């Protein structure tokens, strides 16, 4: 069959309502379903007056007509939809079969006539570029660019129709089929348009990014350029020139001339060839300053038109600039909102990294933290709604803290970065990098206002810390914190109970959240701070010879801490495991059945009733906890018991078969005894010399306050999750009401709205339909969930790069030393503690760990996380358990596989993979 052989258009298609051809001038962004992402962008640019080479799109209606002539396609589509994206060979086989069938299918006569008619109108004598444009390509939230084929310098009718057919067939390349299967894009739902565009024969071509795709800076334009057609650059055949230009001033920030060894040129008869360039040309700049200015101006105009940073393909022919494609830059992390209140550069720290939970959160969960954090509150809103913290910003459905006012202050910046560097090393380093930029100091400093704001909290806290460091009896700290916590929980419970269900109860919940942390910061904060400060004082004075003892003894003080509510919960999980171990049938039940089903069936097996009684007691005290508990919308243990069951099952494996009952508590008690003995050695070593009695007395006190204060570290989080449980009940109650009234489709959708939106919906005289908006927000949340949040970023989008360590063994993975010691063992990568079981003696490798993960620590021989600092949750608990830990290991869950033997060096801060292990 020749390329232009065709058959009549199927009568089942309406040619009148579905045009086969659309010229660029008639296409807008709304036509994406008919012309695909690439075609919609070209039409949008042409209509906006940008210099786009003329052309037309062969619409998806023509593609449908082509497929209709293929009788075998339905069976092939069924095979395509059955692919899971994991079996590469199966994907290749099905994709190949589909291409073979379509390669033999005829082009409908009506389609061929329409294509050739439009082609002749624009100029049959010209050369043409024929490009695929899929409906799932160059989308606002996903760029599938390059999945399908492009054909350049097409000349003549037969070659044109053949190129159109080959573009259609390329929708089913191995790569495209596998990508769609893995990304969840249904094959039937993706259609293909074909862009036919007059071929530009450029001297220079390239790609322009209106924001720097490497650093993330939105005010920097990055341009790659080479000679000839752009395919040499896109295909990676040359080292292109790189130019970076300041978008605001036009200043040339960087020029890196590449070795442009060749240029792709068009042949007169059609097709292309590679020209080897002479040395003088290949080392010359492809763009002069005048061309750069014109390019930058064009890029700024296109970005303004689309309202977001763009990835633009361009070329220059006979001195004239053309734009041949634009698409959103989907790799950029979103900027924090709201925007800064002054013109200077702002620096943001990721709240999720410090909290060891970096997942995306829905709007209501984000607002909880805007209400909770008491710093720099805005004025009260309509109806007396509590003001929210202006320190809290949102980017990519995550919380970021705007630390700029403090970091601009000449004194506070050094204090604050020192504290942050100790808590989370990479956060401190990233902020130091951003503060080094001149733009950071251009904003309004407001030093006095900053000092007043900081002083309002810092002075009372410091006074209380000093009192606890030198005066207050350390034994009073824990009872005081526990009494405070109980009274606050009881108070919130009473307030919510007194309010009517629905809007009134939500108002009360919002007010309770806005008041809670001011008291927590002022009362509980000093009790924790004294433990951290006492520990630092002991280490500093020991190095100076004022306090005796060894560094090993001082480190031992952090183990087996008294009163840690999270450790007590973990030990209680160990108790539950002990109740299961003597009963094989109960253990098998928990191991083999879904968690909720297993708990229901447990009453009928040996040991089950006693286990269930202990289980209920556990949930009574800890049921409000769970993985990701800082997110109001996350299930708690009482809602989803699977993580706890997985932790129990992990303690029942072969490695723990000979464990005695209570061994976990004995281990913790032994650590506590060793810590007490270490403290006594520190005190004894401080007695010698002049004023030895005073040094020993201070050492005794600071050892006590260190252990007591650090043992209280988890109490604020515990208080918070208890209050969040009460708020969550009120929110879910409101969600049920809105479902009952038809405003929401599911009660869980309530988390997709802010408090004021829910209150307004509950009080409206006519209940609004929020289902469509809920769908939009759910889709946005799902997109954000795929993003990887930076630990630090700037208001112009920059994500600072950190200097790589030079003191690592070959192939070692760098991180932060979090808990001393070295351990070798089998890695267990756990992404979801509800689905994966960590067996006793394995090394836990996780993206992050919060209190909901720590029941796994009872069984872990070591810990590796992608997120964390010296004082973040996982590090502190690892030190308390005495297990080696390295945190902040970039990409750990991708670079380490379950079953590999690894070495965790928690003293020097790196991980080594010792063998390949299981894939």
C-alpha positions in Angstrom: 0.0 0.0 0.0 1.4 3.4 -0.9 1.6 6.2 1.7 -1.4 8.0 0.2 -3.6 5.0 -0.4 -6.8 5.5 1.5 -10.3 4.3 2.3 -13.6 6.2 2.8 -14.2 7.9 6.1 -16.4 5.8 8.5 -20.0 6.9 8.5 -20.0 6.6 12.2 -18.0 9.8 12.5 -19.4 13.2 12.1 -17.1 15.3 10.0 -19.3 18.3 10.3 -19.0 18.5 14.0 -15.4 17.2 14.3 -13.1 19.1 11.9 -10.3 17.1 10.5 -8.0 20.1 10.1 -7.6 23.2 12.2 -5.2 26.0 11.2 -3.2 27.6 14.0 -5.2 30.8 13.8 -8.4 29.0 14.8 -6.9 27.1 17.8 -6.9 28.1 21.4 -6.0 26.4 24.7 -9.6 25.2 24.9 -8.9 23.0 21.8 -6.5 20.7 23.6 -8.8 17.7 23.4 -8.8 18.1 19.5 -5.2 19.1 18.8 -3.2 17.9 21.8 -0.9 19.9 24.1 1.6 20.9 21.4 -1.0 21.9 18.9 -3.0 23.9 21.6 0.1 25.8 22.6 1.1 26.6 19.0 -2.4 27.9 18.3 -2.6 29.9 21.5 0.8 31.5 20.6 -0.2 32.2 17.0 -3.5 33.9 18.1 -1.6 36.0 20.7 0.7 37.3 18.0 3.9 35.5 18.8 6.2 34.7 15.8 5.1 31.1 15.1 5.8 29.5 11.7 2.5 28.9 9.9 0.8 25.5 10.0 -2.2 23.5 10.9 -3.2 20.5 13.1 -4.6 17.2 11.9 -7.1 16.8 14.7 -7.9 13.8 16.9 -11.1 13.3 14.9 -8.8 12.3 12.0 -6.9 10.0 14.4 -10.2 8.4 15.4 -11.1 7.9 11.7 -7.8 6.2 11.2 -8.3 3.9 14.1 -11.8 3.1 13.0 -10.4 1.5 9.9 -8.4 -1.0 12.0 -10.6 -4.0 12.9 -8.0 -5.5 15.3 -7.6 -2.5 17.5 -10.2 -3.3 20.2 -8.4 -6.5 21.1 -5.1 -4.7 21.1 -6.5 -1.9 23.4 -7.7 -4.6 25.8 -4.1 -5.9 26.0 -2.7 -2.4 26.4 -5.1 -1.6 29.3 -4.1 -4.9 31.0 -0.4 -3.7 31.3 0.7 -2.7 34.8 3.9 -0.9 33.8 6.1 -3.4 35.7 6.5 -6.1 33.0 8.7 -4.4 30.4 8.8 -7.3 28.0 5.0 -7.5 28.0 4.8 -3.8 27.2 7.2 -4.1 24.3 5.4 -7.1 22.9 1.9 -5.4 23.0 3.3 -2.1 21.7 5.0 -3.8 18.8 1.9 -5.7 17.9 -0.1 -2.5 17.9 2.4 -0.7 15.7 2.4 -3.5 13.2 -1.3 -3.4 12.9 -1.5 0.4 12.6 1.4 0.4 10.2 -0.8 -1.6 7.7 -4.0 0.4 8.3 -5.1 2.7 5.5 -5.4 6.5 5.8 -9.1 7.5 5.3 -9.7 9.4 2.0 -11.4 12.4 3.7 -8.4 12.8 6.0 -5.9 12.6 3.2 -7.8 15.1 1.2 -8.1 17.5 4.1 -4.4 17.3 5.0 -3.3 17.8 1.4 -5.8 20.7 0.8 -4.4 22.6 3.9 -0.8 21.8 2.8 -1.4 23.2 -0.7 -3.0 26.3 0.7 0.0 27.2 2.8 2.6 26.3 0.1 3.3 22.9 -1.2 6.8 23.9 -2.4 8.0 24.5 1.2 9.6 22.0 3.6 7.5 20.9 6.6 8.0 19.7 10.1 5.5 17.0 11.1 5.2 16.5 14.9 3.1 14.4 17.2 0.8 16.2 19.6 -0.8 13.9 22.2 -3.7 14.9 24.4 -1.6 13.9 27.4 1.4 15.9 26.4 2.6 19.4 27.4 -0.2 19.6 30.0 -0.2 22.2 32.8 0.7 19.5 35.4 2.6 16.8 33.4 4.9 17.1 30.5 5.1 14.0 28.3 7.2 15.8 25.7 9.3 13.5 23.5 7.0 10.4 23.9 6.0 10.4 20.3 7.8 11.0 17.0 8.8 14.1 14.9 9.7 14.2 11.2 11.6 17.1 9.8 12.1 18.6 6.3 9.2 16.7 4.8 8.6 17.5 1.1 5.9 16.2 -1.2 2.4 14.8 -0.8 3.3 11.2 -0.3 6.0 11.9 2.3 3.6 14.2 4.1 0.8 11.6 4.4 3.3 8.9 5.4 4.8 11.2 8.1 1.2 11.8 9.5 0.6 8.1 9.6 3.9 7.4 11.4 3.1 10.1 14.0 -0.2 8.3 14.7 1.6 5.0 15.0 4.2 6.5 17.4 1.5 6.9 20.1 2.3 3.2 20.7 6.1 3.3 20.9 7.5 1.0 23.6 8.5 4.1 25.7 5.1 5.8 25.3 3.1 2.6 26.2 5.3 1.9 29.2 5.2 5.5 30.4 1.4 5.6 30.3 1.0 2.3 32.0 3.3 3.4 34.9 1.7 6.9 35.1 -1.9 5.7 35.2 -2.9 7.3 32.0 -5.4 5.1 30.2 -4.4 4.2 26.7 -7.9 4.6 25.3 -8.2 8.1 26.7 -5.0 9.4 25.1 -5.4 10.5 21.5 -3.0 12.0 18.9 -3.2 15.1 16.8 -0.5 15.8 14.2 1.1 19.3 13.9 2.1 20.2 10.3 4.3 23.4 10.4 6.4 25.2 7.8 9.9 24.2 8.3 12.2 26.9 9.6 15.8 26.5 8.3 17.7 28.1 11.2 21.2 29.3 11.6 20.8 28.9 15.4 18.2 27.2 17.5 17.7 26.1 21.1 15.7 26.0 24.3 14.8 28.9 26.6 13.7 28.4 30.2 12.0 31.5 31.7 13.1 30.2 35.1 16.4 28.4 35.9 15.5 24.7 35.9 18.6 23.8 37.9 18.5 26.4 40.8 14.8 27.1 40.6 15.3 30.9 40.4 12.3 32.5 38.7 14.1 35.7 37.9 16.8 34.0 35.9 16.4 33.1 32.2 18.4 30.0 31.1 19.1 29.5 27.4 20.7 26.6 25.6 21.8 27.2 22.0 23.5 25.5 19.1 23.9 25.8 15.3 21.4 24.4 12.8 18.3 22.6 13.7 17.4 22.1 17.4 17.4 18.3 17.1 21.2 18.2 17.7 20.7 19.9 21.1 17.5 18.0 22.1 19.1 14.6 21.2 22.2 15.3 23.2 24.5 15.2 20.1 26.3 18.4 21.1 27.4 20.3 24.1 25.3 23.4 23.7 26.1 27.0 24.8 24.6 28.0 28.1 23.5 31.5 28.8 21.9 32.8 32.0 20.4 36.3 32.1 18.8 38.3 34.8 15.2 38.7 33.8 14.8 42.1 35.5 18.1 43.9 34.6 19.1 42.0 31.4 22.5 41.4 32.9 24.4 38.4 31.5 25.0 36.3 34.6 26.8 33.4 33.0 28.1 32.3 29.6 29.4 28.8 29.1 30.4 28.2 25.4 29.9 24.5 24.5 31.8 22.3 22.0 29.2 22.3 19.2 30.8 19.6 17.2 28.1 19.4 14.6 24.9 20.9 13.2 21.9 19.1 11.7 21.0 20.6 8.3 18.0 20.0 6.0 18.6 18.2 2.6 17.1 19.8 -0.5 15.3 16.6 -1.4 13.9 16.1 2.2 15.3 14.7 5.4 18.4 15.9 7.3 22.1 15.4 7.5 24.8 16.0 10.1 27.4 18.7 9.3 30.8 18.5 11.1 31.7 22.1 12.1 35.2 23.5 11.9 37.0 24.2 15.2 36.6 28.0 14.9 32.8 27.7 14.6 32.2 25.0 17.1 34.0 27.0 19.9 32.3 30.3 18.9 29.2 31.8 20.7 26.0 30.9 19.0 24.2 34.0 20.3 25.4 37.6 20.5 24.1 40.0 23.1 21.5 41.5 20.8 20.0 38.1 20.1 20.0 37.3 23.8 18.1 40.4 24.6 15.5 39.7 22.0 15.2 36.1 23.2 14.8 37.1 26.9 12.2 39.7 25.9 10.2 37.1 24.0 10.5 34.6 26.8 9.2 37.2 29.3 6.2 38.0 27.1 5.3 34.3 26.6 5.6 33.6 30.4 3.4 36.6 31.1 0.8 35.4 28.6 0.6 31.9 30.2 1.1 33.1 33.8 3.7 30.5 34.7 7.3 29.7 33.8 7.8 28.2 30.3 10.1 25.9 28.5 10.3 27.4 25.0 11.8 26.0 21.8 13.0 28.7 19.4 15.1 29.2 16.3 16.6 32.1 14.2 16.3 32.1 10.4 17.9 34.9 8.4 18.0 37.1 11.6 14.3 36.5 12.5 13.3 34.9 15.7 10.6 32.1 15.6 9.0 30.2 18.5 8.2 26.6 17.6 6.9 25.3 20.9 6.3 26.2 24.5 5.2 24.2 27.5 5.1 24.7 31.3 8.3 23.9 33.3 6.7 21.1 35.4 9.9 20.3 37.4 9.9 23.6 39.4 8.7 23.4 43.0 5.8 25.9 43.5 6.6 29.3 45.2 5.4 29.8 48.7 2.2 31.7 49.2 1.4 34.4 50.2 4.1 36.4 48.5 6.6 38.4 50.6 5.3 41.7 52.0 8.5 43.5 50.9 10.7 43.5 47.8 13.7 41.7 49.3 14.5 38.1 49.0 12.9 35.8 51.6 14.2 32.5 53.0 11.9 29.7 53.9 12.6 26.5 55.9 10.5 23.3 55.4 8.4 22.7 58.5 7.9 19.1 57.3 11.6 18.3 57.4 11.9 19.4 61.0 8.7 17.5 61.9 9.9 14.4 60.0 6.8 14.3 57.8 7.3 15.7 54.3 4.1 14.4 52.6 1.6 16.8 51.1 -1.3 17.9 53.3 -4.8 19.0 52.4 -6.0 22.6 53.0 -7.6 22.1 56.4 -4.5 20.3 57.7 -2.3 23.2 56.5 -4.6 25.7 58.1 -4.3 23.9 61.4 -0.6 24.9 61.5 -1.3 28.5 60.4 -3.6 28.7 63.4 -1.4 26.8 65.9 1.9 28.7 65.4 1.6 31.9 67.5 4.3 34.0 65.7 3.5 37.2 63.8 -0.2 36.7 63.7 -2.4 38.7 61.3 -5.3 40.7 62.6 -8.6 38.9 63.4 -10.6 38.0 60.3 -14.3 38.5 59.6 -16.6 37.5 62.4 -13.7 37.5 64.9 -11.9 34.6 63.2 -8.5 34.2 64.8 -5.6 35.7 62.9 -3.2 33.2 61.3 0.6 33.2 61.6 2.2 35.1 58.7 5.4 33.1 59.4 3.6 30.1 58.0 3.5 29.9 54.2 2.3 27.1 51.9 4.0 25.7 48.8 3.2 22.4 47.1 0.7 21.6 49.8 3.5 21.7 52.4 4.2 24.2 55.2 7.3 26.5 55.0 8.3 28.9 57.6 9.3 32.4 56.5 12.3 33.1 58.8 13.4 36.2 56.9 12.8 38.9 59.7 14.9 37.0 62.2 17.6 36.1 59.6 18.0 39.7 58.5 18.7 40.8 62.1 22.5 41.1 62.6 22.5 39.4 66.0 19.5 37.0 65.8 20.6 35.5 62.5 23.7 34.0 64.0 21.9 32.7 67.1 19.1 31.3 64.9 21.2 29.6 62.3 23.3 28.1 65.0 20.2 26.6 66.6 18.8 25.4 63.3 22.2 23.9 62.3 22.2 21.9 65.5 18.6 20.7 65.0 18.9 20.1 61.3 22.3 20.5 59.6 21.1 20.9 56.0 18.5 23.5 56.9 21.1 25.6 58.6 23.5 25.3 55.7 20.8 26.1 53.1 19.8 29.2 55.0 23.4 30.3 55.3 23.7 30.0 51.5 20.6 32.1 50.8 21.6 34.8 53.3 24.8 35.2 51.3 22.9 36.6 48.4 22.9 40.4 48.2 19.2 40.5 47.4 18.5 39.0 50.8 19.4 42.2 52.7 17.4 44.5 50.4 14.1 44.1 52.2 12.9 46.2 55.1 14.8 45.0 58.1 12.5 46.3 60.9 15.1 45.3 63.4 13.3 46.8 66.4 10.0 45.2 65.5 11.7 41.9 65.0 13.4 42.1 68.4 10.1 43.0 70.0 8.4 40.1 68.4 11.1 37.6 69.3 11.5 39.1 72.7 7.9 38.6 73.5 8.5 34.9 73.5 12.2 34.6 74.0 12.5 36.6 77.2 9.9 34.7 79.2 11.2 31.4 77.9 14.8 32.3 78.7 13.9 33.4 82.2 12.1 30.1 82.8 14.9 28.1 81.3 17.5 29.8 83.6 15.2 29.2 86.6 15.0 25.5 85.7 18.7 25.3 85.0 19.8 26.7 88.4 16.8 26.9 90.8 13.7 24.7 90.1 13.8 21.2 91.5 14.2 18.9 88.4 11.8 16.4 89.9 9.0 18.9 89.5 9.4 19.2 85.7 7.6 16.1 84.6 4.6 16.3 86.9 4.2 20.0 86.0 4.2 19.3 82.2 1.8 16.4 82.6 -0.6 18.4 84.8 -0.5 21.3 82.2 -1.2 18.9 79.4 -4.1 17.2 81.1 -5.8 20.5 82.0 -5.5 21.8 78.4 -6.9 18.6 76.9 -9.8 18.7 79.4 -10.4 22.3 78.7 -10.6 21.9 74.9 -12.8 18.8 75.3 -15.3 20.8 77.5 -15.4 23.8 75.1 -16.1 21.6 72.1 -18.7 19.6 74.0 -20.5 22.8 75.0 -20.7 24.0 71.3 -23.5 22.8 69.0 -22.4 20.3 66.4 -21.5 21.9 63.0 -20.5 25.5 62.5 -20.4 26.5 66.2 -18.2 23.5 67.1 -15.9 24.3 64.2 -15.6 27.9 65.3 -14.7 26.7 68.8 -12.1 24.2 67.4 -10.5 26.9 65.4 -10.3 29.2 68.4 -8.8 26.4 70.6 -6.1 25.8 68.0 -5.2 29.4 67.8 -4.7 29.6 71.6 -3.0 26.3 72.3 0.6 26.8 71.3 1.2 30.2 72.9 0.8 28.5 76.2 2.7 25.4 75.1 5.7 27.5 73.9 5.7 29.6 77.1 5.2 26.8 79.6 6.3 23.5 78.1 9.1 25.0 76.0 11.4 25.9 78.9 11.1 22.4 80.4 12.3 20.9 77.2 14.8 23.6 76.4 16.5 23.2 79.7 17.3 19.5 78.8 18.8 20.5 75.5 20.7 23.5 77.0 21.9 21.4 79.9 23.3 18.8 77.5 25.1 21.4 75.5 26.5 23.0 78.7 27.9 19.7 79.9 29.6 19.0 76.6 31.0 22.5 76.3 32.3 22.6 79.9 33.7 19.1 79.5 35.8 20.2 76.5 37.1 23.1 78.5 38.0 20.9 81.5 35.4 22.5 83.9 33.3 19.4 84.1 34.8 15.9 84.3 33.9 12.7 82.5 34.2 11.4 78.9 32.4 12.3 75.7 31.1 8.7 75.7 29.6 9.2 79.2 28.0 12.4 78.2 26.5 10.8 75.1 25.2 8.0 77.2 23.0 10.5 79.2 20.6 10.6 76.2 19.8 6.9 76.4 17.0 5.4 78.4 15.4 8.7 79.2 12.7 8.9 81.8 9.1 10.0 81.0 9.3 10.0 77.2 5.7 9.4 76.1 6.7 8.1 72.7 9.2 5.6 74.1 6.5 4.5 76.6 4.2 3.9 73.6 6.8 1.9 71.8 7.5 -0.2 74.9 3.7 -0.8 75.2 3.8 -2.2 71.6 6.5 -4.6 72.8 4.2 -5.6 75.6 1.5 -6.4 73.0 4.0 -8.5 71.0 4.8 -10.4 74.2 1.1 -11.3 74.6 1.1 -12.8 71.1 4.4 -14.7 71.1 3.3 -17.7 73.2 0.3 -18.4 70.9 1.2 -19.5 67.3 -2.4 -19.5 66.1 -2.8 -15.9 67.2 0.5 -14.9 65.6 -0.4 -16.6 62.3 -3.8 -14.8 62.3 -2.2 -11.4 62.7 0.4 -12.2 60.1 -1.9 -13.6 57.4 -5.1 -11.6 57.7 -5.9 -7.9 57.1 -5.5 -6.0 60.4 -9.2 -5.2 61.1 -10.3 -8.7 60.1 -7.6 -10.3 62.2 -8.6 -8.3 65.3 -12.2 -9.4 64.9 -11.2 -13.0 64.6 -8.7 -12.9 67.5 -11.4 -13.4 70.1 -11.9 -17.0 68.9 -8.2 -18.2 69.2 -6.0 -19.1 72.1 -4.6 -16.0 73.8 -6.9 -13.7 71.7 -9.2 -12.4 74.5 -6.3 -11.3 76.7 -4.5 -9.7 73.7 -7.7 -7.8 72.8 -8.1 -6.5 76.3 -4.5 -5.2 76.2 -5.1 -3.9 72.7 -8.1 -1.8 73.9 -6.1 -0.4 76.8 -3.4 0.6 74.4 -5.8 2.4 72.1 -7.4 4.1 75.0 -4.1 5.8 75.7 -2.4 6.0 72.3 -5.2 5.5 69.7 -5.0 9.1 68.6 -1.4 8.6 67.3 -0.3 7.3 64.0 2.1 7.9 61.0 2.0 11.4 59.8 0.0 12.6 62.8 0.8 16.3 62.3 -1.6 16.0 59.4 -5.2 16.3 60.7 -6.5 14.2 57.8 -4.3 11.2 58.4 -5.9 8.0 60.0 -4.9 7.3 63.6 -4.2 3.9 65.1 -7.8 3.7 66.3 -8.9 4.2 62.7 -6.3 2.2 60.9 -4.5 -0.4 63.1 -2.4 -1.9 60.3 0.9 -0.1 61.3 0.7 -1.4 64.8 -0.1 -5.0 63.7 2.8 -4.8 61.3 5.1 -3.7 64.2 3.8 -6.6 66.3 4.3 -9.1 63.5 7.8 -7.8 63.0 8.7 -8.8 66.5 7.5 -12.4 66.0 9.9 -13.4 63.3 12.6 -16.1 63.5 15.2 -13.7 64.8 13.1 -13.0 67.9 11.9 -16.5 68.5 14.0 -17.0 71.6 13.3 -13.6 73.1 12.1 -13.6 76.7 9.0 -11.7 77.7 9.8 -8.2 78.7 13.2 -8.2 77.0 12.5 -4.9 75.4 11.8 -3.3 78.7 14.9 -4.9 80.2 16.9 -3.4 77.4 15.5 0.1 78.0 16.1 -0.3 81.7 19.7 -1.4 81.1 20.2 1.7 79.0 18.7 3.9 81.7 21.0 2.2 84.3 24.0 2.8 82.1 23.0 6.4 81.7 22.7 6.8 85.4 26.1 5.2 86.0 27.6 7.5 83.3 26.1 10.5 85.1 27.7 9.4 88.4 31.0 9.1 86.7 30.7 12.6 85.3 29.8 13.9 88.8 32.7 12.0 90.4 35.2 13.2 87.8 34.1 16.8 88.5 35.0 16.7 92.2 38.7 17.1 91.9 40.7 20.3 92.2 39.8 23.8 93.3 36.0 24.4 93.7 35.5 20.7 93.0 32.6 20.6 95.3 30.9 23.4 93.2 31.6 21.7 89.9 30.3 18.4 91.2 27.2 20.1 92.5 26.6 21.8 89.1 27.3 18.6 87.2 24.8 16.6 89.4 22.1 19.2 88.7 22.8 19.5 85.0 22.9 15.7 84.6 19.5 15.5 86.2 17.9 18.4 84.3 19.4 17.1 81.0 17.8 13.7 81.4 14.6 15.0 82.8 14.2 17.8 80.3 15.1 15.7 77.3 12.7 13.0 78.4 9.9 15.6 78.1 10.8 16.3 74.5 7.8 14.4 73.1 5.2 15.9 75.4 4.2 18.9 73.3 3.6 16.6 70.3 1.6 14.2 72.5 -0.5 17.1 73.8 -1.0 18.4 70.2 -2.2 15.0 68.8 -4.6 14.7 71.7 -6.1 18.1 70.9 -6.1 17.3 67.2 -8.1 14.1 68.0 -10.9 16.3 69.5 -10.7 18.8 66.6 -10.7 15.9 64.1 -13.9 14.5 65.6 -15.6 17.9 65.2 -14.4 18.2 61.6 -15.5 14.7 60.7 -18.9 15.4 62.3 -19.2 18.5 60.1 -18.2 16.4 57.1 -21.0 14.0 57.8 -23.5 16.8 58.0 -22.3 18.2 54.7 -22.6 14.8 53.1 -26.1 14.4 54.5 -27.1 17.8 53.0 -25.6 17.0 49.6 -22.7 19.5 49.7 -20.0 16.8 49.7 -19.8 13.4 48.1 -17.7 11.9 50.9 -17.0 12.8 54.5 -13.2 12.6 53.9 -13.6 15.6 51.4 -14.1 17.8 54.4 -10.3 18.1 54.7 -10.1 19.8 51.3 -11.7 23.0 52.7 -10.6 25.6 55.2 -12.5 26.2 58.4 -14.2 29.4 57.1 -15.4 27.6 54.0 -16.9 24.8 56.0 -18.6 27.2 58.4 -20.1 29.2 55.6 -21.4 26.0 53.9 -23.0 24.8 57.1 -24.6 28.2 57.8 -25.8 28.9 54.3 -29.5 29.2 53.8 -29.1 27.1 50.6 -26.5 24.4 50.9 -23.8 24.9 48.2 -22.6 22.0 46.1 -18.9 21.7 46.9 -18.3 18.4 45.1 -16.7 19.9 41.9 -14.4 22.1 43.9 -13.5 19.1 46.1 -12.5 17.2 43.0 -10.3 20.0 41.8 -8.5 20.3 45.1 -8.1 16.5 45.4 -6.5 16.5 42.0 -4.2 19.3 43.0 -3.2 17.5 46.2 -2.5 14.3 44.3 -0.2 16.3 41.9 1.6 17.9 44.8 2.0 14.5 46.5 4.4 13.6 43.7 6.7 16.5 44.3 9.8 16.3 46.4 9.8 19.3 48.8 13.1 21.1 49.4 14.4 21.6 52.9 15.1 25.3 52.2 14.0 27.6 49.4 13.9 31.3 48.5 11.0 33.5 47.5 12.4 33.6 43.9 12.3 29.8 43.8 16.0 29.0 44.4 16.7 25.7 46.2 20.3 26.0 47.4 22.8 23.3 46.5 25.0 22.1 49.3 28.7 21.3 49.0 29.3 17.5 48.9 31.4 15.9 51.6 35.0 14.9 50.8 35.6 12.6 53.8 33.6 9.6 52.6 34.7 6.1 51.7 34.2 5.3 48.0 30.6 4.7 47.1 29.3 5.7 50.6 26.0 7.6 51.0 26.5 10.8 52.9 24.2 11.8 55.8 24.2 13.3 59.2 25.5 11.4 62.2 22.5 11.1 64.5 23.2 8.2 66.9 26.7 6.9 67.5 27.8 3.4 66.7 28.4 1.2 63.7 26.1 -1.7 62.7 26.0 -4.1 59.8 22.9 -5.9 58.7 20.2 -6.5 56.2 18.3 -3.4 55.0 14.5 -3.2 55.1 13.1 -0.3 53.0 9.8 0.8 54.6 7.8 3.4 52.7 4.5 2.7 54.5 4.6 1.2 58.1 1.1 -0.2 57.5 2.1 -2.4 54.6 5.8 -3.4 55.2 7.0 -5.4 58.2 10.4 -4.7 59.8 11.8 -7.9 61.3 13.8 -7.9 64.4 17.5 -7.3 63.7 17.0 -5.5 60.4 18.1 -2.0 59.6 15.2 0.4 59.0 15.6 2.5 55.8 12.7 5.0 55.6 11.9 8.4 54.0 11.2 9.9 57.5 10.0 8.8 60.9 7.6 10.5 63.3 6.1 9.0 66.5 3.8 6.9 64.4 6.8 5.0 63.0 8.7 4.5 66.2 7.1 1.2 67.2 9.4 -0.2 64.5 12.4 1.1 66.5 11.9 -1.7 69.1 13.1 -4.2 66.5 15.5 -2.1 64.5 19.3 -2.7 64.6 19.9 0.6 62.9 18.2 3.5 61.2 18.7 5.4 57.9 16.3 8.1 56.9 16.1 10.6 54.0 15.0 13.4 56.3 16.2 14.4 59.7 18.7 16.3 61.8 20.5 15.9 65.0 17.6 17.0 67.1 14.7 15.7 65.0 12.4 13.0 66.3 14.0 9.9 64.7 17.5 10.9 65.8 16.5 11.5 69.5 14.6 8.3 69.7 17.5 6.3 68.1 19.9 7.7 70.6 17.5 6.8 73.4 17.3 3.2 72.1 21.1 3.1 71.6 20.8 2.1 67.9 23.2 3.6 65.3 21.5 6.1 63.0 22.3 8.2 60.0 19.7 10.7 58.8 19.3 13.1 55.9 20.6 10.6 53.4 19.4 11.9 50.0 17.5 9.3 48.1 18.2 6.5 50.6 14.9 4.6 49.8 15.8 4.5 46.1 19.6 3.9 46.4 19.2 1.1 49.0 17.2 -2.1 48.4 15.5 -4.4 50.8 17.8 -7.4 51.4 21.1 -5.6 50.8 23.7 -5.8 53.5 24.7 -2.4 54.6 26.9 -0.7 57.2 25.5 2.2 59.1 28.2 4.5 60.6 26.2 6.6 63.1 29.4 8.1 64.4 30.8 9.6 61.2 27.5 9.9 59.3 27.5 7.7 56.3 26.1 4.4 54.9 27.9 1.8 52.9 26.2 -0.9 50.7 28.3 -4.0 51.3 26.6 -6.3 48.7 23.8 -6.5 46.1 21.3 -8.4 48.2 17.8 -9.0 47.0 16.4 -6.8 44.2 
